[in-house]
Amino acid sequence: MDKFVLITGAFGFLGYHTALKFKREGYQVIGFGLGEITSRQKQTFYKCYFDYLDFTALLSIKEKLSVVVHCAGSSSVSMVEKNVRESFVSTVCCTNDLLEYVRLYQPEAKVVYFSSAAVYGDTGNKLIDETGELKPLSFYGEHKKIAEELCHYYRNRFALDINIIRPFSICGAGLKKQLLWDACNKFKNGITEFWGTGQEKRDWISPSDVAGLVYAITMQPKKEKYVFNACNGEAVKNCDFLKEAAHYYGINVPVIFNGNKNLFDPENLVGNKNNAEKQLDWQANQQWIDIVHKYVDWFKNN
């Protein structure tokens, strides 16, 4: 009997990696979202719905779903600050519509919501676990926090199997934004100056490892603890990260930082991975140096 998974935001970077994982595991993948995909990528999907996510659009899906993975929503802190209302609709309102659709038409499906480590804010120099206080610094993080609250409410009120993952710093070949994309474009033009102090700490994880975590959640029975960090648990200073990227790229000029700070960027964003490892028997396979090298190779060959 076919197993169906619905992935919202399926044609974006994370959504497509998640779709690939479920396809390899034998699922029929229903993709929903905006964006463009190649004819080869389209072969990953059983069905594709190129539409804006809302309750009415979801009614087109008639298959009995085993899993729903909700990747759709705003994906950039800076863009959200410029379009706060649009972000609220795409993150909060769309999540509410999806949960209501699941409640009414797919109550047996296991749901995984892609939140973000941005919900934590600046927690000081420590590993962040899932029970910590949520104090987002940006509208992006605040909207994710509100969407999480909807997930908690629907889970507790209607006994739905809803789970939340909080990815930390995701990077992989094909991602055309964020730190490594900016860095490689600078290196290409002989620029080695970056924003910040270089002492900011991040926790890097590959999209395939995040997709593996999502799949691991779906393989387990309903859990009492249902919020999971998606992280490696290793603190990497931006200066070390970018020095390694520059060295591997072939840049011999020192990497420097302008000393400026961004209001929306915490000094430390490093996760505790113990909950996912213990409850789900999951581990990240790629370390940060592997992520850097694979990304630079991809950039230079495309």
N, C-alpha and C positions, 0 to 999 in steps of 0.2 A: 504493500500500500504506500502510495506517495506521501511524503512529508513535505509540507509547505511552510516556507518562512517568508514573511513580509519584511523588507528592509526599506525604511524611509530614508531619504537622502542617499539613495543607493548609487547615484551616478556621480557622487563626490568622491573625494580621496579615501576617507575612512569607510564610507558606505560600500564602495566597490571592493575594497580589501575584505570587508566582512562578507560580501556576497560571494567572493571567490572561495573563502573558507567553507561556507555552507554548501556551495556547489560541490566542492571536493568531498564533503562528508555525505553526499547523496541526497541533499535536499533539492526540491524544486523551488527556485528563488523567484519571488515576485518583487520587482524593483519599482519603487515609487519616488518621484522627485523631479527636480529641474536639472537642466544641464544637458550636455551632449556626450555621447559615447560612440565609439567606433563600431563598425559591424562585427568585428572580432569580439569586442567586449560584450556586445549584445547577446552573444551566444551563451554567456554565463547565466542568462535569465530565462525563466519559463515564460514570464510575462513582464512587460515594461509599461508603466503608467507615467507618462511625461506630463505631470500636472502639479499644480499648487496643492499642498496638503491641507485639506479641511474635511469636516465630517461628511459632507455630501460626496466629495470625490472618493472617499474611502468606501462608500457603499457599492462602488463598482466591483469590489473584491468579493467574490462569492465562495472561494475555496475555504475549507476548514483549515485554519492556521494552527500549526504546532508552536511556532515561535514568531514573535514580533520584535524586531530590532529597530529602535527609533533613533536614527542618526541625524535626522533633519533638524535644521535650526541654524541660527547665526554661527559663523565660524571664525570671526575675526574681532578681536577686542577693539581695534581702532575703527573699523567700519561701524560697529555698534554705537560707539560714542558719537558718530556722525548721523546715525539713523536709529535713534532710540525706539521710536514707536514701531518702526518696521521690525526691529529685532524682537520687541515684546510680542508682536503678532506671530512671527515665525518660530519663536522659541516657546513662549508660554501658551498662547492661544492654540497653536497647532498641537502641542502636547495634550492639552485638555480635550481637543477634538479626537485625537487618537485614543486616549484612555476611555473616552465615552463610547467610541466605536467598539473597542475591545470589551467593555462592560456589557454592551447590548448584544453584540454579534459574535464575539470570539472569547468568551469568558474562560475557556480552558487553555488558552494560549499562554505560554511563558513569555513575558515581556522583559526586554533589556533596554533601559534608557541610557543614552550617551549623555552624561552630564560633563563636568569639567573640573579639574583641580582648581580652576579659578574661583570656585565657591569658597575656598579656604581663606583667601586673602593672604596677608603677611603674618606668618605664624612664628617668626623668629627662627633661630638657628637650630632646628630640630626636625626629626622625621615626623611627618604628618600622618596620623591614622584617621580612620573613617569616623571616629567618635568625636573628633575635635570640633570646636565651635566654628561656625561658618560666618565669615566676615568679609565678603567680597569687596574688592577695591574698585570694580568697574561695573557698568551696566550689564556687560556680557556675563560676568559672574553672578550678578544679582538676578538676572533673568533665568539663568540655569538653576539657581537656588529656589526660585519660585516654582519652576517646573518640577524640581525634586519634591517640593511640598505637595504638589498635586499627585505625584506618584505615591507618596506615603499615604495620602488620604484615600486614594482609590484602592490601594492594597489593604488598608485597615478596614475601610468601610464596606468593601465589596468582596473581600477575601480573594482578590486577584493575585496571581504570582508575578509580581512586578519587582524587578531588580534594577539597581543603579550602578553604573561604573563611572569613575572619575579619572579619565586619562590625564596624565601629566604631559610632558613635552614630547609630542609625537613627531617623528621625522622619518622619512623614507624616500627612496627613489620615486620621482614623479610628482612630488609635492612642490608646487610653484608658489610658495609663500613662506613666511617665517624666517628664522635666523639663518639656516644654511643656504636657502635660496638667495637671500640678500647677500650673504657672504660670498658665495660663488660668483654672483654677478659683479660684486666689487673686485674680487680677485681677477676676474676676466679683464677688468679695466684698470688694473694696477693700483687699486685703492685698498688700504689696509686699516683705515680708521673706522671705529665702531662706536655706537652709542653706549653709554653706561660707564661703569667703573671696571668691568671685567671680573669683579668679585661676586657678582650675582650667581647663585647656585640653582641649577636645574637638574631634573631627573628625566633622562631621555629613554624613549621606548619606541620600538618599531611598530608600524601599523599591522604587520602580520602577527606580532605578539598580542596586540590589543584584540584583534579578531579571534585569536586563540583563546583569550580570556572570555570573550563573549560566548564562544562555543562551549567552553568548559562550564559556564553557568547553566546553559541549556541542558547539559548532560546530568545535572544533579537534581534531586528532589527539592521542593520548596524549602528555603533556608530561613531560619530565624534572623540571622544577620545577612542582609541582602544588599548592602552597599559595599562596593569593592574599589579600591585604588587600582588603577592600571599603571604600573610603574616598575622600574628596575630596582628602586631603593638605593640608588647610588648618587651622591651629590657630586656634580661636575661644575666647576667654575666656568663661567663664560670665557674667561681668558684662556683656560686650558683647552676648552672645546674648539675655540676659533684658531688657536695656535696649531692644534692638530690638523684642522681643516686646511689651513694655509700651507703647512708643511707637506701634507699629502697632495695638495693641488700643485705644488712646485713653486710656491712663493717664498722668496728668501728675504723679503723685507719684514721687519718686526710688525706684529699686530699691536695697534695702540687704541686707547679708549679716550673719549672726550670728557669723561667724568660727569656727564649729565645724567639725571635720573628721571625715569618716566613715572608719573603719578600712579599708573595702573599696573606697574610691574613690581611684584614683591621681591625682596632681596633673596628670599629662600623659598623654593618650591620643590621639595623633595619628599617623596611618599614612603610610607611603611607598607611593604608588600606582604606582610605575614598573613593577613586575613585571607587574601586570595590563594596564597600558597597552601595554607592549612586546610581551608574549607573546600577548595576546588582541585587540589593537587595540580596546580598550574605553576609554570615558571616561564619567565621571559628567556628567550633563546639568544637574542642579539644584545650585545653590550654597546656602550656609546661609541667606542672607537670603530666597531664594525659598521654602525649606522653612518658615521662620518665617511668612512672609506667608500661604502657602497653608494652613498649619495654623490660624492665627488666624481666617482667613476661614471655614474649615470649622467651627471651634468656635463661632463667633458665629452661624452659620446652622443649628445643630443643637441 
